[in-house]
C-alpha cells in the first residue's frame, strides 16, 4: 500500500568504512545485485572524501553536523584536556555544533553552526528521526525520536533514548559493538559475532522502520569496519582463507539494503530520498608507521617512561603525535611543559615537514602523501583545539600515534587501514554537486531536502 | 511489621536457605557498607558465630583504613577470614597505572576470586550487591548461577516467582547468592543506624568530602559532603539524586573505551 505523506522522508544507510572502489568491484563481479538494481534505477555511486583525520569519530561527526572539525570540535577518539597532557575521550557532549536531527527536530538548544544558520528559517523543525548506531553519539541526548549510540558505547542504556527503545534493544540481545579483541586469537568466533551483530542490527532497523513514525531514518552498520581492520586482505584475494566469508558478508549487506530500499520506496510511493554512505574508505595495510618514534629519533619528543599515556611527554619536547597522525607543537602557554615559543613555532613546523616528507620505507617508498596545516583544514571556534599538522599517508602505510613503540615501522594484527579519498555515497542522480563530494556536504543535502526552499526535486 | 524488619527477615531467610543448600559456601567481604551489613546479617542468622569463611579479595590497593577496619572486626567477631590475592600479578606489579584499569580489575579482583574459589572448592558465595546500585544489577536474581568461566548468562536464568528460589546448579558452576538484593542504599543506612553497625570512617565527612562508595584507593573519588554521622548521611541521601557509584562510573566507561580503542589499533 502506498502512503502519500505531506512531509518527505529520507533514509540513510551508513556503511562504516565501505570503500567506493570495493563496491564498484563487487558490483562488477555480480556480488551486489541489489546495489546494481538501485544504481540502474536513477541513483549514482560517488567516490567521496572523508574528514581529516579520517577516523570514524571525526568523520561521522562531520557527517551529522555538516561542518568541519574546527566547528564541531571532534578531532579524534582521544584528546587532551586543555592546558594538560591528560587524555580524555570526547563524547557526544563535546560536539559543539547541532546535528541534523537536532536541527529538524527542534532540539538545537544553544548550539550553533554555519549550516544551522543557513537553514534556521527555512527548515521544518518538528520532524522525527530514528538514528541507529552512528559512532560518537554516546551518551544519547534527548531528541525528537529514537537514538541508539554507536562506537564507543560503554552502556547501552545510557546510549539509548528514550528508555522504551532501550528496553526493546535489550530484549532482542542487540549489541552496540562486537568484541574486536577476539579477532586475532579466535578469528572464527569473531567472524561469527560480526555476522550475528549485523543480524541484530537488521532486526532492530526493521522494527523501528515499521513501528515508529519518522521523517529521517539513519541506520549505520559498523561491522564492515571491524571486518576490514582484520581481514581487508581477504577482500580481493580469492586464495585467502576468509575470502568467501568476506564476500558473503557483503552479499548479506546487499540483501539487507535491497529489502530496506524496496520497503522505503513502497512506504513513500517512490517519493522518498534514499542514500547510502561511508565515513572513510579502506585499503590493505602493508606497514604501520609510528610517528612518535620518528619524532623521538628526530629529537622532537622526549619521554618519561615512569608516567602513562601522554603525561609521558617530558621537558624539551617540541612536538608529539596523537592517533592517527595529528601532530601538535608543544607550545608554551598551551601545554604545561611547552618548550616552543609562539615565534619559534613556524620553524618547528618547517623542520617537522622536512623530516616527514623524506620518510621512506626500506625499499625507498615514500610514506607521507600530504601534510596539512591547521589553517588549511579547520575553520571555526574549535580550530585552536586542533592539531598543528595532519599527515595523510600513501596507501599501505597506516600512521599511528602510539607512544609505546621504539621502532618507526612495524606490522601488527591488522590487515586494513582507513583511506580518506575512497569513501562512498549513493545519491539520486538528479542531485548534482558540481564538485567532488565531501562528507561534510551530506548534512546540507539532507537539510535541503526537508527545507521549504528545496533546490531540487526527487 | 516494620519495613527494616521485613527486609532483615527476608535476608536472613536467604542466608539460612543458602547455607542449608550449600555446605561449601563463603561470603565475600569488601569491607564496604553493603558487605559489612551482610556480614552483620550473617552473624544474626547464626546467633553471632558465622559457620563459613569470610573472604576478602585483596588487590593491595585498598585504603589503609579498610585494612585496619577488616583486621579489627575479623578479630572482634571471630571470623574465619580468608584473604584472597592474585600473588603472581601482584609480584608482576599489576596496577591501575599498568595496562588498562579493566585489566587491573580483571587480574586483581576477578582472577583472585577465581583462584580462591578453586582453592577452597566453594560451590556458593554470598554477596552484598543491591538491585538499585547499577542498571545491570536490576537483572540479578537472589540465586544467580555462574558458569566455569564466570560468565553470567543473564538471559538464561531461572525465574524467581513468589520467592521460590532455584538453588541447584550443574557440576562446574557456582552460585552467587544475594541476600540484600532487595535493599536500597537508603535502607542500608537506615538499617546501619537501627543496628548500630560499625562502619569504615571513610564514609564520614572530613574537610567537606566523604566516600559514598569505597574500593581501591586509586579508583575511588570522594564526593562533596558535610555528612559526618549516620543521621546526616541518611538526610543527605533523602534529598540526593546523583548516583551512588558516579565517582566510579566515569572510570569504568573510560576503561571500556580504552580497551575498545586498543582492540582496533588505537592508543
Boltz contact constraints between the chains, C-beta under 6 A:
constraints:
  - contact:
      token1: [A, 77]
      token2: [B, 261]
      max_distance: 6.0
  - contact:
      token1: [A, 77]
      token2: [B, 266]
      max_distance: 6.0
  - contact:
      token1: [A, 89]
      token2: [B, 257]
      max_distance: 6.0
  - contact:
      token1: [A, 152]
      token2: [B, 257]
      max_distance: 6.0
  - contact:
      token1: [A, 152]
      token2: [B, 260]
      max_distance: 6.0
  - contact:
      token1: [A, 154]
      token2: [B, 253]
      max_distance: 6.0
  - contact:
      token1: [A, 154]
      token2: [B, 256]
      max_distance: 6.0
  - contact:
      token1: [A, 157]
      token2: [B, 135]
      max_distance: 6.0
  - contact:
      token1: [A, 180]
      token2: [B, 263]
      max_distance: 6.0
  - contact:
      token1: [A, 180]
      token2: [B, 264]
      max_distance: 6.0
  - contact:
      token1: [A, 181]
      token2: [B, 263]
      max_distance: 6.0
  - contact:
      token1: [A, 229]
      token2: [B, 264]
      max_distance: 6.0
  - contact:
      token1: [A, 308]
      token2: [B, 97]
      max_distance: 6.0
  - contact:
      token1: [A, 323]
      token2: [B, 266]
      max_distance: 6.0
  - contact:
      token1: [A, 414]
      token2: [B, 265]
      max_distance: 6.0
